[in-house]
Structure formats: structure tokens, C-alpha cells
Amino acid sequence: MTAHPTDADLWAGFDSLAAEEVTGPVWDEPVPLTARRDLPTFPVDTLPLWLADMVSAVAEETQTPADLAGCLALAVIATAAGGRATVCVRGRWREPVNLYTAVALDPGNRKSAVFALMTEPLMAVEKALVELSGPARAEAETTARLAKAAADKAAAKAANAEAGMRDQLTAEAVALAQAAEEIKVPCKPQLVADDVTPENLATLLTEQEGRISVLSPEGGIFDIIAGRYSGAPNMEIFLKGHAGDMVRVNRQGREAQHIEHPAVTMGLAVQPEVLESIGQIKGADGRGLLARFLYAQPESLVGRRNLTPDLIPDDVAEAYTCHLGGLAMAMNGWTDPAVLTLSPEADAVMLAYQKVTESRIGKGGSLAAIVKWASKRDGAVARIAGLLHLATHTDNGWTRPIEASTLADAARLGDYFTAHAQHVFDAMGADPAQEAAHQVLAHIRDVRLTGFTKRDLFRQLSRGDFPAMADLDPALALLEEHGWLRQQPPPPRTGRGGRPPSPKYDAHPRLTRGDV
């Protein structure tokens, strides 16, 4: 039997039609876009007080996220201690204390100012080391020159000697030549490099007893790795320089280079687009280069900065210079790396952290999508713990074990970098339309647009994000597909020719209410 509508049904239908006439067609519930991650801020309190004070003061004076100065602080400490200490985690598992950090921030975020403030003491230490080594270098150069002259003179004498004396004089000339060859003239000390090719990096490592740091407020080093000069990716030295694996370089016409335990530190600030593009470097993911970086992508303060910030207090800057300079000078004298051990309590914290990592990197785990990076996070935490320990005890950290509280602070930093790594790797593999759709959706919500033309929307948005009007098409299509926008039917053509009118869109009522 056919059911007939009741009076209530009919009245409900009339009400719905009346509502449509007043408010327009009924909207369905929109489908959310892929959720953006809520990223944690840099945990400044994990750093030793003198370092935390400097990071906070630099962030305040420059009006930049503390993440920038915080990540650079770790790289700066790694520059001072890298290649001079290792952390013995358990058994034969040892981690060197050099790090690769990369902070992503848009232009205009005063990255260069932060770098200058955080690295100034290192430059002063480098200058002091050059001056201190001057007499020794001058003596070695003079000794080498005299030894070479004596060897050349002995060789000439042997060449002109009578047959009876030639063998003896030849032996003396050979001995003098060998002695001259064994005299090594030390190079000028250098702690920091910037725009350096893989070949030059290997040379610097050879000259600087196996360690060097690349600190830069730009991401040009990624272009070099990708093959700016060679035409092909060249990342071998960067892979081994992070892990501490032996490097042997043999080039035709040049002396062979051998670095037993290379230690490269990198502290970089790059534009977000650079982080997304490095995922396209051939072999960068497969060979593990991307997994070696600790990433951060903080929220920019541009547009809401305090124009009259507090300046860095003199006592904070002096303490920073004193502690960092003292650590760099103290660690510079080490030839064999200092071995840092964990206290039993710290070892328990480390083991607990390892168990969490292991439980999350398997199939279906929360870190399975970044398993290559996550497989190295325990080692990164051990490295950070070693750096925090040395920064806490700048004068004798190598004489005492790493404490549980230090390991716990390193674990908190590990969690911070994990959240940011997940975000960065999401961006590397994301559909570009998703990010564009997020930007358009946020603009419509913030301005409370109920309707708009495509041309008007284009005029309101940043030309840096949408250089041409056609760049809006993927975002608008995605928002329509998810039910956030609805394109109005185009008006009938008049036959007069000319440019067609710009497409018009209605926005979901939830956007105008601001409850998205």
C-alpha cells in the first residue's frame, strides 16, 4: 500500500522551500580537508640556563620564533664539540655529537640577524685559535722549508758525486727527503664554513682534523648537494660526515684524502619551499640524507611583531660568550674523542624511549610513514643528550656521566623534532592543491566572505602564493569537491562578445559564522 504524506510532512516541505527562497539552497555538511598538524613550540627550558636565556633573549630582540635560535643553539654547541666527543649508549653503540638541523621560515623573518647573534662567539673562538696557532704554524713552515732545501741540496750532491760515494750520499739524500715529507704544516683552524662544495668539504675535513660545521641562514647547500656544480647529486660526504664513517677520496692529480671519523655539523635556515624541494633530490630519501636532519617549521611572527622589544641583556650575552667559548676552546685540544657515558638512571630513560620508538615504527604505527627518519631518532636523542650534558658542564663534562634529567630533556626535544618531521614529510609528499585550498579557506573564513568572484578573490590573495589567476583553479575545485564552496550558474550570454564574466562562488554558511 502506498503511503501518503501527512499534513505535517507537507508543512515541513513548504517550510523547507520557503527557507530556500530566503537563504538559498540547503548546504550539506562539508568534508574537512586533510587536517593540519598542531606543531609544538621549541622547549627552551630543556636547555642549560645560560643557553636558554640567550635563546629567549635573541628570540625577543629579533621578534622571531624561539625555534630558530633554539635549533641553532644545538648546532652551535655541536660545532664546539663535534668530532671531539661521542656518547656511549650501550655496548658498542656510540653516537657522535654532531647534528644536522634545518629550520623552515619564510623570507623577512630576520634569519641572518639570529645567525649573527648565535654564531658570533664561535667566530671569536676561530679567530683566537688562528692567533694561538700562528707561532706553531710559522715554525712548522720554516722547518719544512729548511728540510726541503737540505734534501734538495743532498740530492744534488749525490747526483754529482763520484761512483764510490754515490750510494752513501744517495742514502743520506733519501733520508732527508723522507724527513722533510713527514713534516706537516698545520692549516689555519676553521670551525665554520658556508657555501662549500662536497669536494671542498672533504678537503676541509682533512685539514681540520675531521670536523667542520656548515652554518647558513640560507639553503644553498641543498642546491650544491643536488648537483649545482657537478650536474649530478653528490651527497656521499654528507652521509658519512653525519654518521662518522671513514672517508677516502682519491682524485687524479691530487693527494689522496683520508678521514677516519668525519664529523660534519649543519645548522640551516631555509624557506619552506626548499624543504619540499629537497625531497625531489635523486637519492636523497633512498640513501637516508633526509632522515639525518632534525626539522622545524615554526609559525612566523611577521605581522604581529613587537616593534619595541627588549634587547639582549649584557649579562646574558656575556654568559653565552663565556660558556660557548670555553667549551669550544676546551674541546679543541682533544685528539681522541671524549667518551660520554650514561648513568644507570639515564640508561633506563633511554631504553624507555627506544621502546616507544620501536612500538610506533612498525606497520600501522604512528611513525610508520616516516620510518627512515624515526629509525634514527633514538640516535638523535643520544646526540642531543651529549650536547646538553657538555653545555651544562662546559669545563669537565667528559669526567662525569650523563644524568637522567639530561636524557629526559633530550627526549622532549626528540618529541618536538618528531612532530615537526611528520609535518615536513607530509609537505614533501602532499598534493599542492591541499595547501592552496587551506590558504583560500582560511582567507574566506577570516574575511567572512559569503560570496565572491574568482577575480575578486585573486586580487585579495598574496601574489607570492598565487601568481596567476589560473593558480586558484586546483584549490577552488578541491573546495567545491569538499562542499565548502558552490559555483553559481553562469549568466546567459548576450551575444555581444567580450570577456566572459568571472565565475561567482557562494561560501558555506559555516565559514561566515567563523566556526571552522
MILO-757831 format. One line per field, with one value per residue (C-alpha): residue in one letter; residue number from 0; x negated, y, z negated. Coordinates in steps of 0.05 Angstrom, whole numbers, plus 5000, padded with zeros to 4 digits. Each point is the difference from the previous one (the first is absolute). Example, Ala and Ser with C-alpha at 12.3 -4.5 7.8 and 13.67 -1.06 7.14 Angstrom:
<atoms>
type	(A	S)
seq	(0	1)
X	(4754	4973)
Y	(4910	5069)
Z	(4844	5013)
</atoms>
This chain:
<atoms>
type	(M	T	A	H	P	T	D	A	D	L	W	A	G	F	D	S	L	A	A	E	E	V	T	G	P	V	W	D	E	P	V	P	L	T	A	R	R	D	L	P	T	F	P	V	D	T	L	P	L	W	L	A	D	M	V	S	A	V	A	E	E	T	Q	T	P	A	D	L	A	G	C	L	A	L	A	V	I	A	T	A	A	G	G	R	A	T	V	C	V	R	G	R	W	R	E	P	V	N	L	Y	T	A	V	A	L	D	P	G	N	R	K	S	A	V	F	A	L	M	T	E	P	L	M	A	V	E	K	A	L	V	E	L	S	G	P	A	R	A	E	A	E	T	T	A	R	L	A	K	A	A	A	D	K	A	A	A	K	A	A	N	A	E	A	G	M	R	D	Q	L	T	A	E	A	V	A	L	A	Q	A	A	E	E	I	K	V	P	C	K	P	Q	L	V	A	D	D	V	T	P	E	N	L	A	T	L	L	T	E	Q	E	G	R	I	S	V	L	S	P	E	G	G	I	F	D	I	I	A	G	R	Y	S	G	A	P	N	M	E	I	F	L	K	G	H	A	G	D	M	V	R	V	N	R	Q	G	R	E	A	Q	H	I	E	H	P	A	V	T	M	G	L	A	V	Q	P	E	V	L	E	S	I	G	Q	I	K	G	A	D	G	R	G	L	L	A	R	F	L	Y	A	Q	P	E	S	L	V	G	R	R	N	L	T	P	D	L	I	P	D	D	V	A	E	A	Y	T	C	H	L	G	G	L	A	M	A	M	N	G	W	T	D	P	A	V	L	T	L	S	P	E	A	D	A	V	M	L	A	Y	Q	K	V	T	E	S	R	I	G	K	G	G	S	L	A	A	I	V	K	W	A	S	K	R	D	G	A	V	A	R	I	A	G	L	L	H	L	A	T	H	T	D	N	G	W	T	R	P	I	E	A	S	T	L	A	D	A	A	R	L	G	D	Y	F	T	A	H	A	Q	H	V	F	D	A	M	G	A	D	P	A	Q	E	A	A	H	Q	V	L	A	H	I	R	D	V	R	L	T	G	F	T	K	R	D	L	F	R	Q	L	S	R	G	D	F	P	A	M	A	D	L	D	P	A	L	A	L	L	E	E	H	G	W	L	R	Q	Q	P	P	P	P	R	T	G	R	G	G	R	P	P	S	P	K	Y	D	A	H	P	R	L	T	R	G	D	V)
seq	(0	1	2	3	4	5	6	7	8	9	10	11	12	13	14	15	16	17	18	19	20	21	22	23	24	25	26	27	28	29	30	31	32	33	34	35	36	37	38	39	40	41	42	43	44	45	46	47	48	49	50	51	52	53	54	55	56	57	58	59	60	61	62	63	64	65	66	67	68	69	70	71	72	73	74	75	76	77	78	79	80	81	82	83	84	85	86	87	88	89	90	91	92	93	94	95	96	97	98	99	100	101	102	103	104	105	106	107	108	109	110	111	112	113	114	115	116	117	118	119	120	121	122	123	124	125	126	127	128	129	130	131	132	133	134	135	136	137	138	139	140	141	142	143	144	145	146	147	148	149	150	151	152	153	154	155	156	157	158	159	160	161	162	163	164	165	166	167	168	169	170	171	172	173	174	175	176	177	178	179	180	181	182	183	184	185	186	187	188	189	190	191	192	193	194	195	196	197	198	199	200	201	202	203	204	205	206	207	208	209	210	211	212	213	214	215	216	217	218	219	220	221	222	223	224	225	226	227	228	229	230	231	232	233	234	235	236	237	238	239	240	241	242	243	244	245	246	247	248	249	250	251	252	253	254	255	256	257	258	259	260	261	262	263	264	265	266	267	268	269	270	271	272	273	274	275	276	277	278	279	280	281	282	283	284	285	286	287	288	289	290	291	292	293	294	295	296	297	298	299	300	301	302	303	304	305	306	307	308	309	310	311	312	313	314	315	316	317	318	319	320	321	322	323	324	325	326	327	328	329	330	331	332	333	334	335	336	337	338	339	340	341	342	343	344	345	346	347	348	349	350	351	352	353	354	355	356	357	358	359	360	361	362	363	364	365	366	367	368	369	370	371	372	373	374	375	376	377	378	379	380	381	382	383	384	385	386	387	388	389	390	391	392	393	394	395	396	397	398	399	400	401	402	403	404	405	406	407	408	409	410	411	412	413	414	415	416	417	418	419	420	421	422	423	424	425	426	427	428	429	430	431	432	433	434	435	436	437	438	439	440	441	442	443	444	445	446	447	448	449	450	451	452	453	454	455	456	457	458	459	460	461	462	463	464	465	466	467	468	469	470	471	472	473	474	475	476	477	478	479	480	481	482	483	484	485	486	487	488	489	490	491	492	493	494	495	496	497	498	499	500	501	502	503	504	505	506	507	508	509	510	511	512	513	514	515)
X	(5000	4973	4987	5029	4966	5031	5017	4938	4957	5031	4991	4927	4990	5030	4955	4939	5019	5012	4933	4966	5033	4973	4931	4985	4991	4988	4926	4976	4948	4932	4945	4938	4936	4940	4988	4939	4956	4997	4925	4967	4955	4927	4992	4950	5000	4965	4936	4949	5018	4945	5021	5075	4992	4964	5051	5058	4964	4981	5072	5026	4952	5008	5074	4991	5026	4957	4995	4949	4952	5013	4982	4940	4978	4996	4960	4954	4985	4989	4951	4961	5000	5011	4944	4973	5051	5044	5057	4994	5072	4993	4948	4968	5055	4967	5028	4957	5026	5006	5070	5036	5056	5044	5051	5051	5023	5024	4958	5004	4991	4932	4963	4934	5005	5012	4942	4953	5019	4996	4935	4959	4964	4980	4969	4962	4974	4979	4961	4967	4980	4969	4959	4979	4978	4961	4931	5007	5020	4943	4950	5027	4997	4929	4978	5033	4967	4931	5009	5021	4940	4953	5030	4994	4928	4983	5033	4959	4936	5016	5014	4932	4960	4947	5021	4968	5040	5065	5036	4986	5019	5063	5021	4989	5041	5057	5001	5002	5056	5041	4989	5023	5061	5021	5001	5073	5017	5066	5055	5034	5054	5071	5064	5053	5010	5059	5005	4957	4999	4995	4928	4981	5035	4956	4939	5022	5012	4930	4970	5041	4986	5066	5051	5034	5067	5045	5043	5041	5064	5013	5011	4949	4965	5059	4991	4927	5018	5051	4944	4997	4927	4992	5065	5016	5017	4938	5018	4948	4960	5063	5025	4934	4987	5063	4989	4925	4983	4930	4989	4946	4996	4954	5000	4954	4945	5015	4975	5045	5043	5015	5046	5008	5061	5029	5047	5041	5050	5054	5044	5043	5059	5038	5064	5057	4999	4928	5019	5054	4952	4943	5046	4992	4924	4984	4979	5010	5055	4976	4929	5023	4979	5069	5003	4937	5030	5037	5055	5039	5054	5024	5055	4975	5010	5000	5060	5006	4930	4985	4965	4968	4974	4953	4928	4952	4975	4925	4992	5038	4955	4937	5020	5015	4933	4962	5032	5001	4929	4975	5031	4972	4930	5001	5025	4952	4941	5028	4969	5036	5074	5023	5048	5063	5037	5071	5015	5043	5061	4986	4992	5069	5030	4966	5026	5071	4995	4974	5059	5049	4965	5000	5074	5017	4957	5032	5056	5060	4959	5004	4928	5004	5008	4932	4966	4933	4997	5030	4949	4947	5037	4972	4930	5018	5025	4935	4961	5043	4990	4925	5003	5045	4953	4939	5037	5019	4929	4958	4936	5002	5059	4955	4984	5071	5058	5061	5057	5071	5028	4956	5023	5072	4989	4970	5060	5047	4959	5005	5076	4999	4959	5044	5063	4966	4970	5069	5024	4941	5005	5075	4984	4947	5051	5062	5046	4984	5075	5010	4956	5030	5070	4982	4976	5062	5046	4964	5007	5075	5010	4959	5034	5069	5014	5071	4987	4947	4976	4937	4969	5014	4972	4936	4991	5006	4950	4923	4967	4944	5047	5044	4960	5054	5076	4996	4960	5066	5034	4974	5016	5070	5015	4978	5042	5060	4988	4999	5063	4970	5016	5054	4992	5061	5027	4970	5047	5026	4956	5027	4966	4964	4932	4947	4968	5045	5018	4956	5029	5039	4998	5042	4965	5027	5037	4952	4945	5039	5016	4926	5010	4951)
Y	(5000	5068	5047	5070	5061	5027	5073	5006	4975	5049	5059	4979	4999	5069	5026	4971	5033	5066	4996	4987	5061	5042	4970	4962	4926	4956	4984	4931	4991	5014	4949	5024	5009	4960	5026	5044	4978	5041	5007	5009	5059	4990	4978	5053	4976	4935	5041	5018	5067	5041	4973	5005	5072	5017	4964	5037	5067	4992	4980	5061	5051	4974	4984	4931	4932	4970	4939	5035	5020	4935	4954	5043	4996	4924	5008	5050	4953	4944	5045	5010	4926	4962	4952	5005	4958	4939	4972	4928	4978	4926	4948	5020	5050	5068	5065	5060	5067	5035	5018	5021	5051	5036	5054	5022	5073	5047	5059	5061	4961	5030	4934	5033	5043	4938	4963	5059	5004	4925	4987	5061	4965	4944	5050	5030	4931	4985	5066	4984	4930	5030	5048	4947	4953	5054	4986	4925	5007	5048	4952	4941	5039	5022	4930	4970	5050	4989	4924	5003	5044	4952	4940	5035	5018	4929	4973	5046	4981	4926	5010	5032	4953	4952	4927	4980	5050	5001	4944	5030	5070	4974	4965	5064	5040	4949	5004	5076	4999	4952	5044	5061	4963	4982	5072	5021	5074	5010	5039	5060	4977	5007	4981	5025	4998	5024	4992	4938	4945	4926	5000	5061	4970	4938	5044	5041	4936	4977	5066	5010	4933	4969	5052	5061	5035	5029	5056	5042	5042	4975	4931	5004	4938	4959	5027	4979	4930	4996	5013	5075	4995	4927	4989	4938	4990	4992	4984	4948	5046	5026	4929	4977	5067	4990	4927	5006	4947	4999	5042	4987	5046	4986	5050	5001	5052	5012	4971	4946	5021	4955	5019	4945	5028	5061	5045	5049	5046	5038	5056	5028	5047	4991	5021	4949	4988	4976	4945	4977	5000	4961	4940	5001	4994	4934	4950	5048	4958	4931	5011	5031	5073	5026	4954	5032	5070	5025	5044	5059	5041	5052	5050	5067	5062	5048	5046	4996	5017	5046	5060	5021	4933	4991	4997	4944	5015	5009	4946	4949	5014	4998	4934	4970	5023	4975	4930	4987	5026	4960	4936	5011	5014	4941	4950	5026	4967	4930	4953	4935	5014	5004	4943	5022	4946	4995	4992	4938	5045	5035	4932	4981	5064	4986	4928	5023	5050	4945	4957	5056	5010	4926	4994	5056	4986	4933	4991	5042	5038	5076	5006	4948	5054	5029	4935	5020	5063	4969	4943	5053	5039	4959	5015	5073	5002	4969	5053	5056	4972	5002	5072	5022	4965	5035	5067	4989	4982	5040	4991	4926	4966	4943	4980	4984	4958	5029	5006	4975	5071	5019	4938	5018	5070	4970	4955	5060	5032	4934	5003	5072	4982	4939	5043	5048	4944	4970	5068	5011	4930	5011	5063	4965	4949	5043	5020	5074	5014	4981	5056	5050	4979	5011	5070	5018	4970	5039	5065	4990	4983	5059	5051	4967	4998	4976	5004	5024	4998	4964	5065	5036	4942	5001	5074	4988	4943	5003	5003	4959	4941	5010	5036	4989	4993	4930	4979	5005	4946	4938	5030	5022	4933	4964	5045	4989	4925	5002	5042	5065	5040	4999	5032	5038	4985	5048	5053	4991	5029	5061	4988	5067	4966	5025	4966	4951	5021	4973	4937	5013	4957	4994	4981	4949	5035	4969	5044	5063	4980	4989	4933	4962)
Z	(5000	5019	4941	5008	4971	4937	4988	4958	5057	5048	4953	4989	5075	5007	4944	5035	5066	4965	4966	5067	5029	4942	4988	5064	5010	4940	4987	4982	4946	5033	5001	4961	5038	4977	4930	4987	4943	4937	4993	4932	4985	4984	4927	4979	4928	5021	5012	4946	4968	5035	5067	4987	4979	5064	5044	4966	5003	5074	5017	4963	5030	5071	4991	5030	4978	4945	5045	5045	4945	4963	5058	5016	4927	5007	5065	4967	4942	5050	5036	4935	4981	5065	5017	4930	4961	5009	4958	4979	4996	4987	5019	5066	5018	5003	5028	5019	4977	5067	5026	5063	4986	5050	4981	5052	4999	5054	5022	4955	4935	4983	5006	5014	4937	4957	5032	4988	4926	4987	5038	4981	4942	5047	5047	4942	4980	5071	5002	4934	5023	5063	4958	4949	5055	5036	4968	5009	5073	5013	4967	5040	5065	4987	4979	5062	5046	4970	5002	5073	5017	4963	5037	5067	4985	4979	5064	5043	4963	5010	5073	5011	4955	5024	5006	4934	4959	5039	4962	4932	5021	5035	4936	4961	5051	4996	4924	5002	5052	4957	4939	5039	5025	4929	4976	5001	5001	4964	5036	4971	4952	5027	4964	5048	5075	5042	5076	5007	5054	4981	5026	4958	4940	5004	5004	4940	4960	5017	4980	4937	4968	5022	4980	5031	4994	5053	4969	5048	4999	5071	5031	5056	4974	5025	5070	4996	4976	5057	5050	5013	5021	5018	5036	4958	4926	4956	4928	4980	4955	4967	4985	4971	4966	4959	4983	4988	5052	5028	5063	5053	5060	5058	5057	5060	4992	4927	4935	4971	4941	4941	4942	4948	4962	5037	4960	5040	4965	5038	4973	5056	5008	5065	5033	4992	5075	4994	4951	5048	5059	4967	5000	5076	4998	5032	4946	4942	4970	5021	4974	4935	5007	4983	4939	4971	4990	4939	5029	4972	5034	4950	5010	5025	4957	5059	4995	4924	4977	4942	5031	4934	4972	4941	5021	4980	4930	4996	4946	5043	5060	4958	4967	5069	5028	4939	4997	5075	5010	4941	5026	5070	4974	4952	5052	5053	4965	5004	5051	4981	4988	4928	4984	4963	4962	4973	4926	4985	4991	5066	5034	4974	5030	5066	5001	4986	5058	5046	4982	5019	5066	5016	4985	5048	5061	5018	5050	4979	4948	4994	5026	5055	5053	4982	4980	5030	4959	4938	5003	4986	4946	4942	5024	5008	4928	4976	5039	4971	4930	5010	5023	4942	4952	5028	5000	4927	4979	5049	4960	4981	5034	5024	4928	4978	5028	5034	4949	5007	4999	5059	5039	4984	5028	5062	5007	4997	5056	5037	4995	5025	5061	5013	5005	5047	5042	5010	5024	5047	5031	5008	5040	5042	5024	4997	5057	5013	5007	4927	4974	5049	4980	4927	5016	5039	4947	4944	5039	5013	4926	4974	5047	4991	5074	5016	5074	5048	5071	5018	5023	4934	4961	5042	4986	4925	4995	4999	5068	4971	4988	5062	5055	5053	4994	5029	4939	4961	5041	4963	4932	5021	5031	4937	4956	5044	4998	4924	4996	4974	5063	5052	5068	5025	5069	5051	5027	5071	5054	5034	5066	4997	4993	4952	4940	4963	4928	4944	4968	4936	4938	4937	4935	4950	4943	4950	5029	4989	4929	4987	4966	5045)
</atoms>
